[in-house]
Amino acid sequence: MPSYKLTYYNGRGLGELIRLTFVAAGVEYEDKRVNKTEWEELKPNVAVRTMPFLEVDGSIIGQSLTIARYVARQHGLMPMDNLQQALVEQIVDTVTDFRLEIFKAVFEFDEVRKVLLGTPLDFYAPAYPLYGYNSQPLRTDITGSSPSLGWSNNTSTTTSRWNFNTHFGSLTCPAEVSPTTQGEMMKKLNNETIPKYLDILEGILLSNLGGESFFIGESMTLADICVFDGFNIPLEKKLISLKEHPLLDSHYKRIEALPKISEWLEKRPKSEY
Ligand SMILES: N[C@@H](CCC(=O)N[C@@H](CS)C(=O)NCC(=O)O)C(=O)O
């Protein structure tokens, strides 16, 4: 068996699906967690210049989903049949779309882009807290009440300001960001986007063996792990609820209770995102 070393920030973010895939397959790997400075030193060795990346016997693979699919194919978590494989990948890509929708609303992407325009910060800077690079709350309410993580369903009209000092060192945020845009985006996320994706995923689950087992076929695949991982942080932050989607709810609990997974959930380093 090849030797595997996975490198990522000390958070769940885009690395956790790969970790969970290794765990579910029962395969040993090195779970290397680095800080921003260490990453900058490693970056020139990584062709795609992003984390997570996986070292396999001297080769380096980037792109989290490429890595997760590779690990799944290598270790029995991807069907052999091409069509079944495509059905698994369809779910992986749908969960990715779902995560992106959540990300856009929660991080008020357009507003952030406006603020960052012309600064030397890289495009992904607003995502760092999400991916565990900085575990501080992303937003601070200037009214002085307890800090909001930006994950609540809060549509309040209180003016908030991105606390750039907390997150991006000495840079200050020149603009006040009205919560209105985020309020609107969160409303759409809650009323339309989340129910739409949960309905889609529950429909697919239901179509396989009545929804009582796995997403595709008769055994666990990357699809099951990916749905579990995609729901994990949003559930924890109470951004989504599976109460009205009982099949997804029991699927989540089944995956969570699998001995290898539950052992990992218990022992993995705690992280905000
Ligand atoms: N599509 C890529 C995105 C990877 C990505 O954006 N990673 C971030 C950290 S979560 C990154 O490495 N950003 C550039 C940097 O930190 O230098 C994937 O899924 O792996």
PDBQT file of the ligand as one rigid body, heavy atoms in Angstrom, charges set to zero:
ROOT
HETATM    1  N1  LIG A 301     -10.747  23.881  -5.308  1.00  0.00    +0.000 N 
HETATM    2  C1  LIG A 301      -9.694  23.774  -4.330  1.00  0.00    +0.000 C 
HETATM    3  C2  LIG A 301      -9.693  24.993  -3.458  1.00  0.00    +0.000 C 
HETATM    4  C3  LIG A 301      -8.530  24.941  -2.502  1.00  0.00    +0.000 C 
HETATM    5  C4  LIG A 301      -8.360  26.215  -1.721  1.00  0.00    +0.000 C 
HETATM    6  O1  LIG A 301      -8.866  27.273  -2.063  1.00  0.00    +0.000 OA
HETATM    7  N2  LIG A 301      -7.629  26.083  -0.653  1.00  0.00    +0.000 N 
HETATM    8  C5  LIG A 301      -7.309  27.248   0.137  1.00  0.00    +0.000 C 
HETATM    9  C6  LIG A 301      -7.288  26.906   1.598  1.00  0.00    +0.000 C 
HETATM   10  S1  LIG A 301      -8.832  26.227   2.116  1.00  0.00    +0.000 SA
HETATM   11  C7  LIG A 301      -5.927  27.687  -0.281  1.00  0.00    +0.000 C 
HETATM   12  O2  LIG A 301      -5.035  26.864  -0.358  1.00  0.00    +0.000 OA
HETATM   13  N3  LIG A 301      -5.790  28.991  -0.586  1.00  0.00    +0.000 N 
HETATM   14  C8  LIG A 301      -4.564  29.578  -1.079  1.00  0.00    +0.000 C 
HETATM   15  C9  LIG A 301      -3.589  29.831  -0.032  1.00  0.00    +0.000 C 
HETATM   16  O3  LIG A 301      -3.892  29.687   1.159  1.00  0.00    +0.000 OA
HETATM   17  O4  LIG A 301      -2.453  30.195  -0.356  1.00  0.00    +0.000 OA
HETATM   18  C10 LIG A 301      -9.884  22.492  -3.515  1.00  0.00    +0.000 C 
HETATM   19  O5  LIG A 301     -11.014  22.005  -3.403  1.00  0.00    +0.000 OA
HETATM   20  O6  LIG A 301      -8.886  21.962  -3.013  1.00  0.00    +0.000 OA
ENDROOT
TORSDOF 0
